[in-house]
Amino acid sequence: MNGRRTAPPLVTVLAVLLYIGGALLVASALLGLGVHLLVSLGQLVYGALYLGLARALQLGRYWARIVLFVLCALGLVLAAGWVVAGNVRGGITQALWPVVYLVLLVQPSVRAWYTEPRVSG
C-alpha cells in the first residue's frame, strides 16, 4: 500500500464533469484557431484552467473547492442577470451547471474529502 487515498465517488463525478468541460473547451479552441485567434486562445486558457481545477479537486486541494464555490456564485449571479433582463430560459440554462456543482460540493462525503488530512505519497 502506498498511503494514497482515492477520492470519494461524488468528488470523482465532480472532477469528471470538469474534465469533460475543459476538454470540450480545449477542443473547441483548437478547432477554431484559424477563425478568431483571440477567442480561441481565451478558450484554450479557460479550458486548461478547467482541467487544472478538476485535478486539484480530485487531489483534495481545499483552495480548489473554494474557487469552484466562487465560480458557481458568479454563474448564479449571471443567471439572475439573464432572468432580470427578461430571458428566463437563458437564466435557467445558465444556472444549471452551477447548481449541479453546488449540490455535489455540499455533500457530506465531498466536504469530508476537503477537511481530512492528506497523506503525501
Stockholm file with secondary structure:
# STOCKHOLM 1.0

chainA/1-121         MNGRRTAPPLVTVLAVLLYIGGALLVASALLGLGVHLLVSLGQLVYGALYLGLARALQLGRYWARIVLFVLCALGLVLAAGWVVAGNVRGGITQALWPVVYLVLLVQPSVRAWYTEPRVSG
#=GR chainA/1-121 SS CCSCCCCCHHHHHHHHHHHHHHHHHHHHHHHTTTTCHHHHHHHHHHHHHHHHHHHHHHTTCHHHHHHHHHHHHHHHHHHHHHHHTTCHHHHHHHHHHHHHHHHHHTSHHHHHHTTSCCCCC
#=GC SS_cons         CCSCCCCCHHHHHHHHHHHHHHHHHHHHHHHTTTTCHHHHHHHHHHHHHHHHHHHHHHTTCHHHHHHHHHHHHHHHHHHHHHHHTTCHHHHHHHHHHHHHHHHHHTSHHHHHHTTSCCCCC
//
